[in-house]
Amino acid sequence: MKVENNFVNFIRCLCLKCPTHSFCMKIKLNKLFCGKGKSSCEIIKKGCICAKCPVAQQYTLNHLYYCQIGVKETK
């Protein structure tokens, strides 16, 4: 099952709290990378909280840095 790019998942998404989430991502409202795809912003890895995200847990995702890889996982 693909991660749905919907309002409920957008609200539950933890991307804004991630240390890697940049100012560029904030002004572009980049979020929910596991459902929408990778960011167009430069990615400087400063840590990843994808594994703690309720969206990632619900869809049993097992990658990190979705902002960089943009994987739309299936279950």
Buried (B, 14 or more C-beta within 10 A) or exposed (E): EEBBEEEEBBEBBBBEEBEBBBEEBEEEEBBBBBBBBBBEBEBEEEEBBBEEBEBBEBBEBEBBBBBBEBBBBEE
